[in-house]
């Protein structure tokens, strides 16, 4: 019997410009909805430590993930995640779920971040988002370390009750609850 994939969703808590650090949350879900693990860390607000913090947290908790799911490449404001570095170091494919076009991120980074060149370099290496029709709407998908058709199928199958893959949806609920 083939083992169900384990999807590790990563997101930050609500961003406040006056805060120095923002909590980051990790939820490991075995498809379709079995929670396997949870962790947290702190990201610099608008900093450049997200990739390293993610690697440290995954290694410290020994998450047996088959895929990493991100909602965009920024976290904790305009702190950025390098999906290529995550894949190179951890050997785990990274799936990036988007709703907006690239232009909005570059515009915001240009106005508000010292990380604009790093963000631009990552976006330049990524393929443009591919539209994925889920039962509940359309999202954009970029992937590193996995064939696009396999990634599209995984995203489609894991969008159980919203257009977002279930681990990202559940993690959003948990992060909002932890902030109240």
C-alpha positions in Angstrom: 0.0 0.0 0.0 1.4 3.4 -1.0 1.8 5.8 1.9 -0.2 9.1 1.9 1.9 12.2 1.4 2.9 14.3 4.4 2.4 18.0 3.6 4.2 20.6 5.8 2.5 24.0 5.7 4.4 27.1 6.9 3.0 30.6 7.5 3.6 33.5 9.8 1.2 35.0 12.3 -0.3 38.4 11.7 2.3 41.0 10.7 2.5 44.3 12.6 5.0 46.9 11.3 6.0 47.9 14.8 6.9 44.4 15.9 10.5 43.2 15.6 9.6 39.6 15.3 6.5 37.7 14.1 5.6 34.1 15.1 5.9 31.4 12.5 3.9 28.2 12.5 4.5 24.8 11.0 1.7 22.2 10.5 2.5 18.7 9.2 -0.6 17.0 7.8 -0.7 13.5 6.4 -3.1 13.5 3.5 -6.0 14.0 3.7 -6.3 15.5 7.2 -4.3 13.7 9.9 -2.3 16.1 11.9 1.2 14.6 12.5 3.1 17.6 13.9 3.1 21.2 14.9 5.9 23.7 15.7 6.6 27.4 15.9 9.5 29.8 15.7 10.1 33.6 15.4 10.8 35.4 12.1 12.3 38.9 11.9 9.6 41.3 10.7 10.6 42.3 7.2 14.0 40.6 7.8 16.0 38.0 5.8 16.1 35.0 8.2 13.0 33.1 7.1 14.8 30.4 5.0 17.3 29.7 7.8 14.6 29.6 10.5 12.5 27.2 8.4 15.5 24.9 7.9 16.4 25.0 11.6 12.8 24.3 12.7 12.3 21.4 10.3 15.6 19.8 11.2 15.0 20.3 15.0 11.6 18.7 14.8 12.6 16.0 12.3 9.4 16.5 10.3 9.1 13.6 7.9 7.5 15.8 5.2 7.2 14.9 1.6 6.3 18.4 0.5 6.6 22.0 1.9 3.7 24.3 1.2 4.1 28.1 1.3 1.5 30.8 0.6 3.9 33.0 -1.4 7.6 33.5 -0.9 7.3 36.2 1.8 6.5 35.6 5.4 6.4 38.0 8.4 5.9 41.0 6.2 8.5 41.1 3.5 10.9 38.5 5.0 11.5 36.1 2.1 11.8 32.4 1.8 14.2 30.9 -0.8 12.4 27.8 -2.0 15.5 26.7 -4.0 17.7 26.7 -0.9 15.0 24.8 1.1 14.9 22.2 -1.6 18.7 22.0 -2.0 19.3 21.6 1.8 16.3 19.6 2.9 15.7 17.6 -0.3 11.9 18.3 0.0 9.9 19.7 -2.9 8.5 23.2 -2.3 5.0 24.1 -3.6 4.2 27.8 -3.5 0.5 28.8 -3.6 -0.3 32.3 -4.8 -3.2 34.5 -5.4 -1.5 37.7 -6.7 0.7 38.4 -9.7 4.4 38.9 -9.3 4.2 42.7 -9.9 2.4 43.4 -6.6 5.2 41.8 -4.6 8.0 43.6 -6.3 6.1 46.9 -6.0 5.6 46.4 -2.2 9.2 45.2 -1.7 10.5 48.2 -3.7 8.6 50.6 -1.4 9.0 48.9 1.9 11.9 46.4 2.0 15.6 46.3 1.9 15.3 42.8 0.5 13.9 43.8 -2.9 16.9 42.4 -4.8 16.8 39.0 -3.1 13.0 38.8 -3.7 13.5 39.8 -7.3 16.3 37.1 -7.8 14.0 34.4 -6.4 11.1 35.5 -8.5 13.3 35.5 -11.6 14.3 31.9 -11.0 10.8 30.7 -10.4 8.5 29.8 -13.3 5.4 32.0 -13.6 2.5 30.7 -11.5 0.4 28.0 -13.2 -3.3 28.3 -12.7 -4.8 25.3 -10.8 -8.5 24.8 -10.9 -9.6 23.3 -7.6 -13.2 22.3 -6.8 -13.5 25.6 -4.9 -11.7 28.1 -7.1 -8.5 28.9 -8.9 -5.1 29.4 -7.3 -1.6 29.9 -8.7 1.1 27.3 -8.2 4.9 27.4 -8.5 7.0 24.5 -7.6 10.6 23.7 -6.9 11.9 20.1 -7.0 8.7 18.4 -8.3 7.1 17.9 -11.7 4.4 20.4 -12.3 1.7 17.8 -13.2 2.4 15.9 -9.9 2.3 19.2 -7.9 -1.0 20.3 -9.6 -2.6 16.9 -8.8 -1.5 17.1 -5.2 -2.8 20.7 -4.8 -6.1 19.7 -6.5 -6.5 16.6 -4.3 -5.6 18.5 -1.0 -8.1 21.3 -1.6 -10.8 19.6 0.5 -13.1 22.4 1.4 -11.6 25.6 0.0 -9.4 26.5 -2.9 -6.3 26.2 -0.7 -4.6 22.9 0.2 -5.9 21.7 3.5 -2.7 22.1 5.5 -2.5 25.8 4.6 -6.2 26.3 5.4 -6.0 24.6 8.8 -2.8 26.4 9.7 -4.5 29.8 9.0 -7.2 28.9 11.5 -4.7 27.8 14.1 -2.5 30.9 13.7 -5.5 33.2 14.1 -6.5 31.3 17.2 -3.0 31.6 18.7 -3.0 35.3 18.2 -6.2 36.0 20.0 
